[in-house]
Every structure is written in structure tokens, then in C-alpha cells.
């Protein structure tokens, strides 16, 4: 496994942790009937999803660059 593979696994693991933390916070807000904050968090999560698409595109290009360097 090369350095590029390790980097991708690290990024994925951190993203999964972030999502779980956001969902836990969202659950607490709904349980506390803090719907304004819950809706704001949903908006933030939606923006994160859009950003994730950009990260995936960047990752694709990084993978291609790593492959070129290893060839």
C-alpha cells in the first residue's frame, strides 16, 4: 500500500467520525425540541455534502497523480 492509499483511508475515517458526531448532535437538538438549531445543523450538513463532492473530485485527481508518479 502506498502513501496515497494511507492518506485516502485517513480522510475517509475522519469523515465518518465527523458525520457520526453531527448526527449525534442533531438527535440531541431534536430531543430537546431545539428545532431552529437542528435545522441550522441540517443546512450545515447539506453544505458538507456538497463540499464532500468537491473532495471526491480532488481525490480522483490526486489518485491519478499518485499513479503517474508510481509508474
NUTI-752320 format. One record per atom (N, C-alpha, C, O, CB): chain; residue number from 0; x, y, z. Coordinates in Angstrom, 3 decimals. Last residue first. Glycine has a CB too. Layout:
<recs>
@unit->A | pos->NUM | c1->X | c2->Y | c3->Z
...
</recs>
This chain:
<recs>
@unit->A | pos->70 | c1->4.247 | c2->5.066 | c3->-11.642
@unit->A | pos->70 | c1->4.502 | c2->4.332 | c3->-12.892
@unit->A | pos->70 | c1->5.872 | c2->4.588 | c3->-13.459
@unit->A | pos->70 | c1->6.221 | c2->4.039 | c3->-14.503
@unit->A | pos->70 | c1->3.477 | c2->4.690 | c3->-13.920
@unit->A | pos->69 | c1->3.992 | c2->6.791 | c3->-9.527
@unit->A | pos->69 | c1->4.423 | c2->5.429 | c3->-9.242
@unit->A | pos->69 | c1->4.733 | c2->4.619 | c3->-10.490
@unit->A | pos->69 | c1->5.410 | c2->3.594 | c3->-10.409
@unit->A | pos->69 | c1->3.375 | c2->4.727 | c3->-8.448
@unit->A | pos->68 | c1->3.038 | c2->9.106 | c3->-10.722
@unit->A | pos->68 | c1->4.329 | c2->9.156 | c3->-10.055
@unit->A | pos->68 | c1->4.892 | c2->7.765 | c3->-9.794
@unit->A | pos->68 | c1->6.106 | c2->7.562 | c3->-9.831
@unit->A | pos->68 | c1->4.209 | c2->9.913 | c3->-8.753
@unit->A | pos->67 | c1->0.540 | c2->8.208 | c3->-11.631
@unit->A | pos->67 | c1->1.531 | c2->8.668 | c3->-12.606
@unit->A | pos->67 | c1->2.933 | c2->8.676 | c3->-11.995
@unit->A | pos->67 | c1->3.903 | c2->8.303 | c3->-12.655
@unit->A | pos->67 | c1->1.167 | c2->10.075 | c3->-13.119
@unit->A | pos->66 | c1->-0.695 | c2->7.713 | c3->-9.184
@unit->A | pos->66 | c1->-0.443 | c2->6.603 | c3->-10.125
@unit->A | pos->66 | c1->0.613 | c2->6.992 | c3->-11.137
@unit->A | pos->66 | c1->1.488 | c2->6.190 | c3->-11.465
@unit->A | pos->66 | c1->-1.739 | c2->6.192 | c3->-10.853
@unit->A | pos->65 | c1->-0.874 | c2->10.290 | c3->-8.176
@unit->A | pos->65 | c1->-0.067 | c2->9.285 | c3->-7.478
@unit->A | pos->65 | c1->0.268 | c2->8.123 | c3->-8.389
@unit->A | pos->65 | c1->1.386 | c2->7.608 | c3->-8.367
@unit->A | pos->65 | c1->-0.796 | c2->8.778 | c3->-6.238
@unit->A | pos->64 | c1->-2.657 | c2->11.422 | c3->-10.032
@unit->A | pos->64 | c1->-1.300 | c2->11.962 | c3->-9.888
@unit->A | pos->64 | c1->-0.382 | c2->10.946 | c3->-9.216
@unit->A | pos->64 | c1->0.759 | c2->10.762 | c3->-9.641
@unit->A | pos->64 | c1->-1.322 | c2->13.272 | c3->-9.076
@unit->A | pos->63 | c1->-4.946 | c2->9.921 | c3->-9.526
@unit->A | pos->63 | c1->-4.342 | c2->9.881 | c3->-10.856
@unit->A | pos->63 | c1->-2.905 | c2->10.374 | c3->-10.810
@unit->A | pos->63 | c1->-2.031 | c2->9.812 | c3->-11.471
@unit->A | pos->63 | c1->-5.157 | c2->10.721 | c3->-11.843
@unit->A | pos->62 | c1->-5.394 | c2->10.686 | c3->-6.910
@unit->A | pos->62 | c1->-5.111 | c2->9.285 | c3->-7.215
@unit->A | pos->62 | c1->-4.423 | c2->9.168 | c3->-8.566
@unit->A | pos->62 | c1->-3.456 | c2->8.424 | c3->-8.732
@unit->A | pos->62 | c1->-6.404 | c2->8.453 | c3->-7.201
@unit->A | pos->61 | c1->-5.980 | c2->13.393 | c3->-7.307
@unit->A | pos->61 | c1->-4.809 | c2->13.012 | c3->-6.516
@unit->A | pos->61 | c1->-4.414 | c2->11.564 | c3->-6.786
@unit->A | pos->61 | c1->-3.227 | c2->11.252 | c3->-6.880
@unit->A | pos->61 | c1->-5.086 | c2->13.212 | c3->-5.019
@unit->A | pos->60 | c1->-8.366 | c2->13.195 | c3->-8.747
@unit->A | pos->60 | c1->-7.195 | c2->13.765 | c3->-9.402
@unit->A | pos->60 | c1->-5.920 | c2->13.434 | c3->-8.643
@unit->A | pos->60 | c1->-4.878 | c2->13.215 | c3->-9.261
@unit->A | pos->60 | c1->-7.345 | c2->15.272 | c3->-9.535
@unit->A | pos->59 | c1->-9.956 | c2->12.044 | c3->-6.742
@unit->A | pos->59 | c1->-9.784 | c2->11.372 | c3->-8.023
@unit->A | pos->59 | c1->-8.532 | c2->11.881 | c3->-8.733
@unit->A | pos->59 | c1->-7.739 | c2->11.096 | c3->-9.255
@unit->A | pos->59 | c1->-11.020 | c2->11.579 | c3->-8.907
@unit->A | pos->58 | c1->-9.855 | c2->14.053 | c3->-4.839
@unit->A | pos->58 | c1->-9.257 | c2->12.755 | c3->-4.540
@unit->A | pos->58 | c1->-9.008 | c2->11.977 | c3->-5.827
@unit->A | pos->58 | c1->-7.972 | c2->11.329 | c3->-5.980
@unit->A | pos->58 | c1->-10.159 | c2->11.947 | c3->-3.591
@unit->A | pos->57 | c1->-11.369 | c2->16.033 | c3->-6.084
@unit->A | pos->57 | c1->-9.949 | c2->16.273 | c3->-5.811
@unit->A | pos->57 | c1->-9.223 | c2->14.964 | c3->-5.557
@unit->A | pos->57 | c1->-8.093 | c2->14.784 | c3->-6.011
@unit->A | pos->57 | c1->-9.779 | c2->17.212 | c3->-4.609
@unit->A | pos->56 | c1->-13.836 | c2->14.699 | c3->-6.037
@unit->A | pos->56 | c1->-13.239 | c2->15.069 | c3->-7.322
@unit->A | pos->56 | c1->-11.745 | c2->15.307 | c3->-7.151
@unit->A | pos->56 | c1->-10.941 | c2->14.848 | c3->-7.962
@unit->A | pos->56 | c1->-13.922 | c2->16.329 | c3->-7.906
@unit->A | pos->55 | c1->-14.192 | c2->14.537 | c3->-3.286
@unit->A | pos->55 | c1->-14.112 | c2->13.314 | c3->-4.086
@unit->A | pos->55 | c1->-13.487 | c2->13.589 | c3->-5.447
@unit->A | pos->55 | c1->-12.694 | c2->12.789 | c3->-5.944
@unit->A | pos->55 | c1->-15.503 | c2->12.699 | c3->-4.263
@unit->A | pos->54 | c1->-14.364 | c2->17.237 | c3->-2.613
@unit->A | pos->54 | c1->-13.248 | c2->16.442 | c3->-2.088
@unit->A | pos->54 | c1->-13.079 | c2->15.164 | c3->-2.908
@unit->A | pos->54 | c1->-11.954 | c2->14.754 | c3->-3.195
@unit->A | pos->54 | c1->-13.477 | c2->16.097 | c3->-0.593
@unit->A | pos->53 | c1->-16.779 | c2->17.850 | c3->-3.838
@unit->A | pos->53 | c1->-15.557 | c2->18.514 | c3->-4.304
@unit->A | pos->53 | c1->-14.338 | c2->17.722 | c3->-3.858
@unit->A | pos->53 | c1->-13.390 | c2->17.550 | c3->-4.623
@unit->A | pos->53 | c1->-15.478 | c2->19.968 | c3->-3.775
@unit->A | pos->52 | c1->-18.443 | c2->16.319 | c3->-2.254
@unit->A | pos->52 | c1->-18.364 | c2->16.037 | c3->-3.690
@unit->A | pos->52 | c1->-17.106 | c2->16.659 | c3->-4.281
@unit->A | pos->52 | c1->-16.448 | c2->16.057 | c3->-5.129
@unit->A | pos->52 | c1->-19.618 | c2->16.565 | c3->-4.421
@unit->A | pos->51 | c1->-18.133 | c2->17.593 | c3->0.168
@unit->A | pos->51 | c1->-17.616 | c2->16.234 | c3->0.016
@unit->A | pos->51 | c1->-17.500 | c2->15.859 | c3->-1.454
@unit->A | pos->51 | c1->-16.566 | c2->15.162 | c3->-1.851
@unit->A | pos->51 | c1->-18.517 | c2->15.231 | c3->0.746
@unit->A | pos->50 | c1->-19.532 | c2->19.945 | c3->-0.201
@unit->A | pos->50 | c1->-18.082 | c2->20.015 | c3->-0.107
@unit->A | pos->50 | c1->-17.449 | c2->18.643 | c3->-0.320
@unit->A | pos->50 | c1->-16.373 | c2->18.531 | c3->-0.909
@unit->A | pos->50 | c1->-17.668 | c2->20.581 | c3->1.247
@unit->A | pos->49 | c1->-22.093 | c2->18.852 | c3->-0.095
@unit->A | pos->49 | c1->-21.635 | c2->19.494 | c3->-1.331
@unit->A | pos->49 | c1->-20.112 | c2->19.581 | c3->-1.348
@unit->A | pos->49 | c1->-19.478 | c2->19.325 | c3->-2.372
@unit->A | pos->49 | c1->-22.254 | c2->20.904 | c3->-1.476
@unit->A | pos->48 | c1->-22.064 | c2->18.001 | c3->2.531
@unit->A | pos->48 | c1->-22.246 | c2->17.010 | c3->1.469
@unit->A | pos->48 | c1->-21.782 | c2->17.577 | c3->0.129
@unit->A | pos->48 | c1->-21.162 | c2->16.880 | c3->-0.674
@unit->A | pos->48 | c1->-23.725 | c2->16.571 | c3->1.382
@unit->A | pos->47 | c1->-21.867 | c2->20.425 | c3->3.856
@unit->A | pos->47 | c1->-20.761 | c2->19.474 | c3->3.964
@unit->A | pos->47 | c1->-20.842 | c2->18.419 | c3->2.863
@unit->A | pos->47 | c1->-19.820 | c2->17.993 | c3->2.326
@unit->A | pos->47 | c1->-20.765 | c2->18.801 | c3->5.346
@unit->A | pos->46 | c1->-24.381 | c2->21.446 | c3->3.288
@unit->A | pos->46 | c1->-23.210 | c2->22.121 | c3->2.722
@unit->A | pos->46 | c1->-21.991 | c2->21.190 | c3->2.761
@unit->A | pos->46 | c1->-21.188 | c2->21.164 | c3->1.829
@unit->A | pos->46 | c1->-22.912 | c2->23.437 | c3->3.494
@unit->A | pos->45 | c1->-25.852 | c2->19.672 | c3->4.850
@unit->A | pos->45 | c1->-26.090 | c2->19.732 | c3->3.407
@unit->A | pos->45 | c1->-24.900 | c2->20.383 | c3->2.702
@unit->A | pos->45 | c1->-24.467 | c2->19.921 | c3->1.646
@unit->A | pos->45 | c1->-27.390 | c2->20.512 | c3->3.101
@unit->A | pos->44 | c1->-24.935 | c2->20.370 | c3->7.356
@unit->A | pos->44 | c1->-24.636 | c2->19.026 | c3->6.846
@unit->A | pos->44 | c1->-24.840 | c2->18.962 | c3->5.335
@unit->A | pos->44 | c1->-24.095 | c2->18.283 | c3->4.628
@unit->A | pos->44 | c1->-25.521 | c2->17.973 | c3->7.544
@unit->A | pos->43 | c1->-26.046 | c2->22.930 | c3->7.535
@unit->A | pos->43 | c1->-24.595 | c2->22.764 | c3->7.570
@unit->A | pos->43 | c1->-24.184 | c2->21.402 | c3->6.999
@unit->A | pos->43 | c1->-23.209 | c2->21.299 | c3->6.254
@unit->A | pos->43 | c1->-24.076 | c2->22.915 | c3->9.011
@unit->A | pos->42 | c1->-28.757 | c2->22.266 | c3->7.522
@unit->A | pos->42 | c1->-28.217 | c2->23.117 | c3->6.463
@unit->A | pos->42 | c1->-26.695 | c2->22.965 | c3->6.367
@unit->A | pos->42 | c1->-26.131 | c2->22.884 | c3->5.276
@unit->A | pos->42 | c1->-28.592 | c2->24.591 | c3->6.715
@unit->A | pos->41 | c1->-28.793 | c2->20.827 | c3->9.921
@unit->A | pos->41 | c1->-29.121 | c2->20.146 | c3->8.664
@unit->A | pos->41 | c1->-28.599 | c2->20.943 | c3->7.482
@unit->A | pos->41 | c1->-28.057 | c2->20.369 | c3->6.538
@unit->A | pos->41 | c1->-30.643 | c2->19.936 | c3->8.535
@unit->A | pos->40 | c1->-28.244 | c2->22.918 | c3->11.679
@unit->A | pos->40 | c1->-27.277 | c2->21.827 | c3->11.527
@unit->A | pos->40 | c1->-27.532 | c2->21.044 | c3->10.249
@unit->A | pos->40 | c1->-26.588 | c2->20.641 | c3->9.569
@unit->A | pos->40 | c1->-27.333 | c2->20.889 | c3->12.734
@unit->A | pos->39 | c1->-30.581 | c2->24.390 | c3->11.387
@unit->A | pos->39 | c1->-29.301 | c2->25.008 | c3->11.029
@unit->A | pos->39 | c1->-28.234 | c2->23.937 | c3->10.818
@unit->A | pos->39 | c1->-27.421 | c2->24.030 | c3->9.898
@unit->A | pos->39 | c1->-28.851 | c2->26.005 | c3->12.124
@unit->A | pos->38 | c1->-32.410 | c2->22.559 | c3->12.413
@unit->A | pos->38 | c1->-32.493 | c2->22.943 | c3->11.003
@unit->A | pos->38 | c1->-31.196 | c2->23.602 | c3->10.529
@unit->A | pos->38 | c1->-30.769 | c2->23.390 | c3->9.394
@unit->A | pos->38 | c1->-33.677 | c2->23.892 | c3->10.781
@unit->A | pos->37 | c1->-31.507 | c2->22.542 | c3->15.069
@unit->A | pos->37 | c1->-31.495 | c2->21.311 | c3->14.276
@unit->A | pos->37 | c1->-31.550 | c2->21.624 | c3->12.785
@unit->A | pos->37 | c1->-30.823 | c2->21.027 | c3->11.991
@unit->A | pos->37 | c1->-32.674 | c2->20.406 | c3->14.669
@unit->A | pos->36 | c1->-32.001 | c2->25.159 | c3->15.867
@unit->A | pos->36 | c1->-30.617 | c2->24.690 | c3->15.804
@unit->A | pos->36 | c1->-30.512 | c2->23.424 | c3->14.962
@unit->A | pos->36 | c1->-29.543 | c2->23.247 | c3->14.224
@unit->A | pos->36 | c1->-30.071 | c2->24.433 | c3->17.216
@unit->A | pos->35 | c1->-34.809 | c2->25.028 | c3->15.677
@unit->A | pos->35 | c1->-34.062 | c2->26.043 | c3->14.935
@unit->A | pos->35 | c1->-32.604 | c2->25.615 | c3->14.784
@unit->A | pos->35 | c1->-32.040 | c2->25.700 | c3->13.693
@unit->A | pos->35 | c1->-34.152 | c2->27.417 | c3->15.644
@unit->A | pos->34 | c1->-35.542 | c2->23.014 | c3->17.466
@unit->A | pos->34 | c1->-35.697 | c2->22.795 | c3->16.033
@unit->A | pos->34 | c1->-34.956 | c2->23.815 | c3->15.187
@unit->A | pos->34 | c1->-34.517 | c2->23.494 | c3->14.083
@unit->A | pos->34 | c1->-37.146 | c2->22.814 | c3->15.675
@unit->A | pos->33 | c1->-35.124 | c2->21.714 | c3->20.106
@unit->A | pos->33 | c1->-34.419 | c2->22.899 | c3->19.593
@unit->A | pos->33 | c1->-34.386 | c2->22.797 | c3->18.065
@unit->A | pos->33 | c1->-33.346 | c2->22.530 | c3->17.463
@unit->A | pos->33 | c1->-32.950 | c2->23.010 | c3->20.193
@unit->A | pos->32 | c1->-36.096 | c2->19.585 | c3->21.542
@unit->A | pos->32 | c1->-37.053 | c2->20.439 | c3->20.831
@unit->A | pos->32 | c1->-36.418 | c2->21.748 | c3->20.358
@unit->A | pos->32 | c1->-37.099 | c2->22.765 | c3->20.228
@unit->A | pos->32 | c1->-38.248 | c2->20.743 | c3->21.729
@unit->A | pos->31 | c1->-34.345 | c2->17.768 | c3->22.427
@unit->A | pos->31 | c1->-34.515 | c2->18.942 | c3->23.274
@unit->A | pos->31 | c1->-35.484 | c2->19.954 | c3->22.663
@unit->A | pos->31 | c1->-35.671 | c2->21.047 | c3->23.199
@unit->A | pos->31 | c1->-33.169 | c2->19.601 | c3->23.523
@unit->A | pos->30 | c1->-34.348 | c2->15.995 | c3->20.309
@unit->A | pos->30 | c1->-34.866 | c2->15.533 | c3->21.599
@unit->A | pos->30 | c1->-35.149 | c2->16.697 | c3->22.552
@unit->A | pos->30 | c1->-36.063 | c2->16.633 | c3->23.375
@unit->A | pos->30 | c1->-33.875 | c2->14.565 | c3->22.245
@unit->A | pos->29 | c1->-33.051 | c2->17.639 | c3->18.424
@unit->A | pos->29 | c1->-34.450 | c2->17.268 | c3->18.216
@unit->A | pos->29 | c1->-35.076 | c2->16.803 | c3->19.529
@unit->A | pos->29 | c1->-36.209 | c2->17.171 | c3->19.837
@unit->A | pos->29 | c1->-34.567 | c2->16.161 | c3->17.144
@unit->A | pos->28 | c1->-30.496 | c2->17.784 | c3->19.592
@unit->A | pos->28 | c1->-31.262 | c2->19.004 | c3->19.342
@unit->A | pos->28 | c1->-32.743 | c2->18.700 | c3->19.171
@unit->A | pos->28 | c1->-33.594 | c2->19.412 | c3->19.705
@unit->A | pos->28 | c1->-30.730 | c2->19.721 | c3->18.103
@unit->A | pos->27 | c1->-29.723 | c2->15.103 | c3->19.589
@unit->A | pos->27 | c1->-29.880 | c2->15.815 | c3->20.857
@unit->A | pos->27 | c1->-30.727 | c2->17.070 | c3->20.681
@unit->A | pos->27 | c1->-31.572 | c2->17.380 | c3->21.521
@unit->A | pos->27 | c1->-28.513 | c2->16.183 | c3->21.437
@unit->A | pos->26 | c1->-29.567 | c2->14.617 | c3->16.797
@unit->A | pos->26 | c1->-30.510 | c2->13.868 | c3->17.633
@unit->A | pos->26 | c1->-30.777 | c2->14.604 | c3->18.946
@unit->A | pos->26 | c1->-31.928 | c2->14.717 | c3->19.369
@unit->A | pos->26 | c1->-29.969 | c2->12.454 | c3->17.919
@unit->A | pos->25 | c1->-27.449 | c2->16.345 | c3->16.132
@unit->A | pos->25 | c1->-28.780 | c2->16.562 | c3->15.574
@unit->A | pos->25 | c1->-29.840 | c2->15.848 | c3->16.410
@unit->A | pos->25 | c1->-30.893 | c2->16.417 | c3->16.697
@unit->A | pos->25 | c1->-28.837 | c2->16.078 | c3->14.117
@unit->A | pos->24 | c1->-25.326 | c2->15.119 | c3->17.460
@unit->A | pos->24 | c1->-25.731 | c2->16.472 | c3->17.845
@unit->A | pos->24 | c1->-27.145 | c2->16.771 | c3->17.343
@unit->A | pos->24 | c1->-27.943 | c2->17.381 | c3->18.055
@unit->A | pos->24 | c1->-24.734 | c2->17.515 | c3->17.292
@unit->A | pos->23 | c1->-25.243 | c2->12.721 | c3->15.997
@unit->A | pos->23 | c1->-25.489 | c2->12.693 | c3->17.446
@unit->A | pos->23 | c1->-25.966 | c2->14.061 | c3->17.939
@unit->A | pos->23 | c1->-26.897 | c2->14.149 | c3->18.739
@unit->A | pos->23 | c1->-24.207 | c2->12.270 | c3->18.207
@unit->A | pos->22 | c1->-24.593 | c2->13.708 | c3->13.482
@unit->A | pos->22 | c1->-25.872 | c2->13.033 | c3->13.680
@unit->A | pos->22 | c1->-26.240 | c2->12.956 | c3->15.163
@unit->A | pos->22 | c1->-27.405 | c2->13.107 | c3->15.532
@unit->A | pos->22 | c1->-25.825 | c2->11.631 | c3->13.078
@unit->A | pos->21 | c1->-22.023 | c2->14.727 | c3->13.993
@unit->A | pos->21 | c1->-23.085 | c2->15.625 | c3->13.548
@unit->A | pos->21 | c1->-24.460 | c2->14.995 | c3->13.772
@unit->A | pos->21 | c1->-25.389 | c2->15.676 | c3->14.206
@unit->A | pos->21 | c1->-22.900 | c2->15.980 | c3->12.064
@unit->A | pos->20 | c1->-20.649 | c2->12.378 | c3->14.635
@unit->A | pos->20 | c1->-20.765 | c2->13.451 | c3->15.630
@unit->A | pos->20 | c1->-21.897 | c2->14.407 | c3->15.266
@unit->A | pos->20 | c1->-22.647 | c2->14.844 | c3->16.139
@unit->A | pos->20 | c1->-19.437 | c2->14.224 | c3->15.748
@unit->A | pos->19 | c1->-20.832 | c2->11.015 | c3->12.190
@unit->A | pos->19 | c1->-21.444 | c2->10.444 | c3->13.390
@unit->A | pos->19 | c1->-21.634 | c2->11.502 | c3->14.475
@unit->A | pos->19 | c1->-22.659 | c2->11.521 | c3->15.155
@unit->A | pos->19 | c1->-20.589 | c2->9.293 | c3->13.926
@unit->A | pos->18 | c1->-19.341 | c2->12.751 | c3->10.562
@unit->A | pos->18 | c1->-20.754 | c2->12.508 | c3->10.274
@unit->A | pos->18 | c1->-21.459 | c2->11.955 | c3->11.506
@unit->A | pos->18 | c1->-22.566 | c2->12.383 | c3->11.830
@unit->A | pos->18 | c1->-20.909 | c2->11.538 | c3->9.089
@unit->A | pos->17 | c1->-16.775 | c2->12.554 | c3->11.714
@unit->A | pos->17 | c1->-17.469 | c2->13.840 | c3->11.662
@unit->A | pos->17 | c1->-18.968 | c2->13.643 | c3->11.454
@unit->A | pos->17 | c1->-19.775 | c2->14.304 | c3->12.107
@unit->A | pos->17 | c1->-16.891 | c2->14.716 | c3->10.542
@unit->A | pos->16 | c1->-16.200 | c2->9.852 | c3->11.207
@unit->A | pos->16 | c1->-16.300 | c2->10.336 | c3->12.590
@unit->A | pos->16 | c1->-17.067 | c2->11.643 | c3->12.627
@unit->A | pos->16 | c1->-17.927 | c2->11.826 | c3->13.488
@unit->A | pos->16 | c1->-14.899 | c2->10.519 | c3->13.216
@unit->A | pos->15 | c1->-16.072 | c2->9.876 | c3->8.407
@unit->A | pos->15 | c1->-17.071 | c2->9.054 | c3->9.084
@unit->A | pos->15 | c1->-17.276 | c2->9.511 | c3->10.520
@unit->A | pos->15 | c1->-18.409 | c2->9.552 | c3->11.000
@unit->A | pos->15 | c1->-16.659 | c2->7.584 | c3->9.055
@unit->A | pos->14 | c1->-13.865 | c2->11.561 | c3->8.032
@unit->A | pos->14 | c1->-15.172 | c2->11.971 | c3->7.525
@unit->A | pos->14 | c1->-16.275 | c2->11.178 | c3->8.223
@unit->A | pos->14 | c1->-17.304 | c2->11.745 | c3->8.590
@unit->A | pos->14 | c1->-15.250 | c2->11.777 | c3->5.993
@unit->A | pos->13 | c1->-11.813 | c2->9.989 | c3->9.097
@unit->A | pos->13 | c1->-12.156 | c2->11.269 | c3->9.723
@unit->A | pos->13 | c1->-13.529 | c2->11.761 | c3->9.280
@unit->A | pos->13 | c1->-14.273 | c2->12.322 | c3->10.084
@unit->A | pos->13 | c1->-11.099 | c2->12.318 | c3->9.393
@unit->A | pos->12 | c1->-11.852 | c2->7.888 | c3->7.225
@unit->A | pos->12 | c1->-12.119 | c2->7.631 | c3->8.634
@unit->A | pos->12 | c1->-12.519 | c2->8.916 | c3->9.351
@unit->A | pos->12 | c1->-13.471 | c2->8.918 | c3->10.131
@unit->A | pos->12 | c1->-10.891 | c2->7.007 | c3->9.308
@unit->A | pos->11 | c1->-11.107 | c2->9.241 | c3->4.876
@unit->A | pos->11 | c1->-12.402 | c2->8.577 | c3->4.968
@unit->A | pos->11 | c1->-12.783 | c2->8.349 | c3->6.421
@unit->A | pos->11 | c1->-13.926 | c2->8.594 | c3->6.806
@unit->A | pos->11 | c1->-12.381 | c2->7.247 | c3->4.211
@unit->A | pos->10 | c1->-8.497 | c2->10.111 | c3->5.467
@unit->A | pos->10 | c1->-9.538 | c2->11.085 | c3->5.178
@unit->A | pos->10 | c1->-10.918 | c2->10.472 | c3->5.336
@unit->A | pos->10 | c1->-11.817 | c2->11.117 | c3->5.876
@unit->A | pos->10 | c1->-9.369 | c2->11.642 | c3->3.774
@unit->A | pos->9 | c1->-7.227 | c2->7.593 | c3->5.781
@unit->A | pos->9 | c1->-7.269 | c2->8.551 | c3->6.890
@unit->A | pos->9 | c1->-8.381 | c2->9.569 | c3->6.681
@unit->A | pos->9 | c1->-9.131 | c2->9.864 | c3->7.612
@unit->A | pos->9 | c1->-5.918 | c2->9.268 | c3->7.038
@unit->A | pos->8 | c1->-7.471 | c2->6.541 | c3->3.202
@unit->A | pos->8 | c1->-8.110 | c2->5.849 | c3->4.323
@unit->A | pos->8 | c1->-8.260 | c2->6.801 | c3->5.505
@unit->A | pos->8 | c1->-9.302 | c2->6.817 | c3->6.160
@unit->A | pos->8 | c1->-7.294 | c2->4.600 | c3->4.736
@unit->A | pos->7 | c1->-5.874 | c2->8.379 | c3->1.784
@unit->A | pos->7 | c1->-7.293 | c2->8.256 | c3->1.464
@unit->A | pos->7 | c1->-8.053 | c2->7.574 | c3->2.597
@unit->A | pos->7 | c1->-9.168 | c2->7.983 | c3->2.922
@unit->A | pos->7 | c1->-7.480 | c2->7.478 | c3->0.159
@unit->A | pos->6 | c1->-3.354 | c2->7.927 | c3->2.916
@unit->A | pos->6 | c1->-3.965 | c2->9.248 | c3->3.022
@unit->A | pos->6 | c1->-5.463 | c2->9.168 | c3->2.781
@unit->A | pos->6 | c1->-6.242 | c2->9.809 | c3->3.486
@unit->A | pos->6 | c1->-3.321 | c2->10.220 | c3->2.030
@unit->A | pos->5 | c1->-2.862 | c2->5.292 | c3->2.104
@unit->A | pos->5 | c1->-2.978 | c2->5.607 | c3->3.526
@unit->A | pos->5 | c1->-3.682 | c2->6.941 | c3->3.728
@unit->A | pos->5 | c1->-4.520 | c2->7.070 | c3->4.621
@unit->A | pos->5 | c1->-1.596 | c2->5.634 | c3->4.186
@unit->A | pos->4 | c1->-2.675 | c2->5.714 | c3->-0.668
@unit->A | pos->4 | c1->-3.732 | c2->4.861 | c3->-0.120
@unit->A | pos->4 | c1->-3.945 | c2->5.140 | c3->1.359
@unit->A | pos->4 | c1->-5.084 | c2->5.218 | c3->1.819
@unit->A | pos->4 | c1->-3.394 | c2->3.381 | c3->-0.331
@unit->A | pos->3 | c1->-0.360 | c2->7.292 | c3->-0.856
@unit->A | pos->3 | c1->-1.641 | c2->7.833 | c3->-1.313
@unit->A | pos->3 | c1->-2.803 | c2->7.034 | c3->-0.736
@unit->A | pos->3 | c1->-3.818 | c2->7.616 | c3->-0.353
@unit->A | pos->3 | c1->-1.711 | c2->7.834 | c3->-2.848
@unit->A | pos->2 | c1->1.661 | c2->5.559 | c3->-0.041
@unit->A | pos->2 | c1->1.293 | c2->6.699 | c3->0.816
@unit->A | pos->2 | c1->-0.048 | c2->7.302 | c3->0.414
@unit->A | pos->2 | c1->-0.792 | c2->7.775 | c3->1.273
@unit->A | pos->2 | c1->2.378 | c2->7.777 | c3->0.757
@unit->A | pos->1 | c1->0.636 | c2->2.159 | c3->-0.903
@unit->A | pos->1 | c1->1.481 | c2->3.358 | c3->-0.979
@unit->A | pos->1 | c1->0.921 | c2->4.486 | c3->-0.113
@unit->A | pos->1 | c1->-0.159 | c2->4.367 | c3->0.467
@unit->A | pos->1 | c1->1.609 | c2->3.832 | c3->-2.439
@unit->A | pos->0 | c1->0.861 | c2->-1.172 | c3->0.000
@unit->A | pos->0 | c1->0.000 | c2->0.000 | c3->0.000
@unit->A | pos->0 | c1->0.908 | c2->1.237 | c3->0.000
@unit->A | pos->0 | c1->1.832 | c2->1.339 | c3->0.807
@unit->A | pos->0 | c1->-0.980 | c2->-0.003 | c3->1.241
</recs>
